């Protein structure tokens, strides 16, 4: 049975049986009908597997529609298409729709772009304001001193745990 017939549902140009020249071998009707039945069985199983995979994929698939006034979150990298404020006009404004997530407004999330100094390469430097807490993480053979750091333009809920050694290297005036 040729894989070509199984995949493309039509006869292949090659014969079912190769024989040496001079010998005449005829295929019986039972062998031909048995082969056709096996091909149909394989096609049915391939179709069932394809339908099952499509069903699994369709469960997770959803139609995404946004209008011009909708607020969305955008994955930071890579940049694609969206109309941005004039302060960010150096960013290419093309985004793939799957990079967007619907956003429901919350006044706590508003940060003025003027308050943050954004460099031309669209990065900015975080500045630590205060150390909220100290802790020591004990591993098998060593201890790592950690600091809970409050950052400029962030709330206390957004404070992060940082290594004390790293903080001493990057921000010596804080200590």
C-alpha positions in Angstrom: 0.0 0.0 0.0 1.5 3.3 -1.1 1.6 6.2 1.4 0.7 8.5 -1.5 -2.7 6.9 -1.9 -3.3 7.1 1.9 -2.5 10.8 2.1 -4.0 12.1 -1.2 -7.0 9.8 -1.6 -6.2 9.0 -5.2 -4.3 6.2 -7.0 -0.6 6.3 -7.3 1.0 5.6 -10.7 3.1 2.8 -9.4 1.8 -0.8 -9.4 0.9 -2.7 -6.2 3.4 -5.4 -6.9 6.7 -5.4 -8.8 7.5 -8.6 -10.7 10.3 -9.6 -13.0 9.8 -9.3 -16.7 8.5 -12.5 -18.3 6.5 -13.7 -15.4 2.8 -13.1 -15.4 1.3 -12.6 -11.9 -2.3 -11.5 -11.6 -3.6 -10.1 -8.3 -6.6 -11.7 -7.0 -9.8 -9.7 -6.3 -9.5 -10.4 -2.6 -6.1 -8.8 -2.4 -7.3 -5.7 -4.2 -10.4 -5.3 -2.1 -8.5 -6.0 1.1 -6.0 -3.3 0.2 -8.7 -0.8 -0.7 -10.4 -1.5 2.7 -7.1 -0.9 4.5 -6.6 2.4 2.7 -10.2 3.5 3.7 -9.5 2.5 7.3 -6.3 4.5 7.4 -8.0 7.5 5.8 -10.8 7.3 8.4 -8.3 7.2 11.2 -6.3 10.1 9.9 -9.5 12.1 9.5 -10.6 11.3 13.1 -7.2 12.3 14.4 -7.3 15.5 12.5 -10.8 16.3 13.7 -9.8 15.6 17.3 -6.8 17.9 17.1 -8.9 20.6 15.5 -11.4 20.3 18.4 -8.7 20.7 21.0 -7.3 23.8 19.1 -10.8 25.3 18.7 -11.4 25.2 22.5 -8.5 27.6 23.1 -9.1 29.8 20.0 -11.1 33.0 20.4 -12.0 35.9 18.2 -10.2 39.0 19.2 -11.7 42.4 18.3 -10.6 45.8 19.5 -12.0 49.2 18.7 -10.0 52.5 18.5 -11.0 53.6 22.0 -10.2 50.3 23.8 -7.3 50.3 26.3 -4.9 47.4 25.9 -1.7 46.0 27.5 1.2 45.4 25.0 4.0 43.0 25.3 7.2 45.1 25.3 9.2 43.1 22.8 9.2 43.0 19.8 7.5 46.3 18.8 4.9 46.2 15.9 1.6 48.5 15.2 -0.4 50.9 17.4 -1.0 54.6 17.6 1.2 55.9 20.4 1.4 59.2 22.2 3.7 61.9 20.7 6.3 61.3 23.5 6.8 57.8 22.2 6.8 58.5 18.5 10.3 57.0 18.1 8.7 53.6 18.5 7.6 51.8 15.4 3.8 51.7 15.6 3.0 48.2 14.2 1.9 45.4 16.6 0.6 41.9 16.0 -2.9 41.6 17.6 -2.0 38.6 19.8 0.5 40.8 21.6 -2.4 42.9 23.0 -4.4 42.1 26.1 -7.7 43.9 27.0 -7.2 46.4 29.8 -9.9 47.5 32.3 -9.1 51.0 33.7 -7.7 51.3 37.2 -6.5 54.8 38.5 -3.7 53.1 40.5 -2.0 52.1 37.2 -1.6 55.6 35.8 2.0 56.7 35.6 2.8 60.0 33.9 5.4 59.7 31.2 6.8 63.1 32.3 7.7 61.7 35.7 9.9 59.0 34.3 13.1 59.9 32.3 13.0 57.7 29.3 16.2 57.4 27.3 16.2 57.5 23.5 16.6 53.7 23.4 13.3 53.5 25.5 14.9 52.4 28.7 14.9 54.1 32.1 16.8 53.6 35.3 15.0 52.5 38.5 16.1 54.3 41.6 15.8 52.7 45.1 14.1 54.9 47.6 14.0 52.9 50.8 14.8 49.5 52.3 11.6 48.1 53.8 12.9 44.9 55.2 15.9 42.6 55.6 16.0 38.8 55.4 18.6 36.0 55.0 17.9 33.1 52.7 19.7 30.1 54.0 20.8 27.5 51.4 22.7 24.3 52.1 26.2 25.7 52.4 25.7 29.5 52.3 23.5 32.3 53.4 22.3 35.1 51.1 21.3 38.5 52.7 18.3 40.0 50.9 16.6 43.4 51.0 13.0 44.3 50.3 13.5 47.5 48.2 11.0 50.2 47.5 11.6 51.8 44.1 10.9 55.3 42.8 7.5 55.6 41.1 6.3 52.3 42.6 4.0 51.5 45.5 5.0 49.3 48.5 3.1 46.4 46.9 5.6 46.5 44.0 8.7 46.4 46.3 11.1 43.6 45.3 13.6 41.4 47.1 17.1 42.0 45.9 20.5 40.7 46.9 22.3 42.9 49.4 25.6 42.5 47.7 24.2 43.5 44.3 22.5 46.6 45.9 25.8 47.6 47.6 27.6 47.4 44.2 25.0 49.3 42.2 23.8 51.9 44.8 26.6 52.6 47.3 25.0 55.9 48.5 22.0 54.0 49.9 24.2 52.2 52.5 
